Amino acid sequence: TNLAVSDLFVSAIERGADFRNSTLIAAMNAGLPILTTQNRRYGIDRELEQSGACLFFDPDSPSSLAQSIQKMAQNPSLRLEMSNRARERAQQHTWPRHASVLDRAYRGLPPEPGNELSIP
């Protein structure tokens, strides 16, 4: 896939990224450092921030994205650290777990204890 030959993953989601976004899980499974957005109203998703696999930029600021890309390009040790953290976090976000959480959310059911996603 294209992820296998990538150096980093950029997700410029206007609403802000969180673990409901399955493309983030695919990027983490590929061991990619992630550049993504913060939610305008709620800020940075706590679980993504704690993962250590993401840098966040303002979705309304192309220069913020450019600075984040430049930071990653100039810092191979940061990319490696974020890549390792992405792979570690991906172990906690398997596709069956992700599908189960989303299914419960779509049906209006509360998350199972210990199986929550951060939803702003």
N, C-alpha and C positions, 0 to 999 in steps of 0.2 A: 504494500500500500504506500501511499504518499507519506504517511506518518513515519514509516520505517527509514526514510532517507532525509527526514527533517532535522533541523538543529534546535528549533523551538516551535511552540504552538501559540498562535495569536488568536484570541477569541474576543472580538470587539462587539460584544452583545450590549445593546443599548440599555436593557433593563438591569444589567449587572449579572455576573456569573455566579452560579452555585452548583451544587452536585445534582440538581435536577437535569443539568445539561450533560447528556450522555457523551457528547464529543469531548468533554473534559476528561471523562473516564478513559476514553480511547487514547487520548494524548498521554495520560498518566501511565496507562498500560504500555505505551511505547517508550516510556521513560523520558518524555519531553518536558523541559521547563516550560511553564505556561505564563504568558502575558495576557491579562484579561482585565475586565472593567469592574468598577465598583458601582453599586446601585446608587442612583442619584438621591433617593430618599432615605435608604437604610444604611448606606455605606458598604463597607467590605464584608463579604460573607465570612463569618467567624470560622467556620470549618475549613474553608479554602485558605484563609490566612494562616491558620494553625498548621496546615499541611506542610508549609515551607516549600511547596512546589510552584508557587505563583508569585508574580509581581503584578501589581495593580496600576492601572492608569485611568485617567478621567476620560469617559467615553465622548465628551464634548471637546477634547483637546488633542488634535493630531500631533502637536508638538510633544505632548506627554507620552504618546505611543512611540514617537520617534526616539525620545530620550530613553525609554525603557528598552527598546531594541538596541540602541547604541550601548547602553549599560551592559546588556547581555553579551553583545559582540566583543566588548573589551574585557570581559571577565570570565575566562574559561573555568576557573575554580568555582565561581558562583553557578555557572551552568551545570557543572558536574554535581555539585551539592544538590541543586534543585532537581536534577534528573534522578538522583538516588532517592530523594524524598518522594518524588512522583511515583516511582516504582513501589516504594514501601506503602504509600497511601493507596495505590491501586489494589493492593492485596485486600484492603478493607472494603473496597467498592466493586464487588463482583457483579457481573451482569444479572444473575438471579436475584441478588439482594436489591439491586437497583430497580429491576422490574417489579419486585414485591412492594417496595416502598411507593413507587409511582402508582401501582394498581390500587393500593390502599388509599392513597391521596385522591385518585380519580373517583373512587367510590365513596369518598367522604368519611372514611374511617380514620381514627387516630393512628399514628405510627406505633409499631410494636416497640416495647422498651428496648433500648440499645440499637434500634434500627432506624433512627431518625435521620432525616436530611435537614440541613439548614434551609429553611424557607423564610425569606424576609417578608 
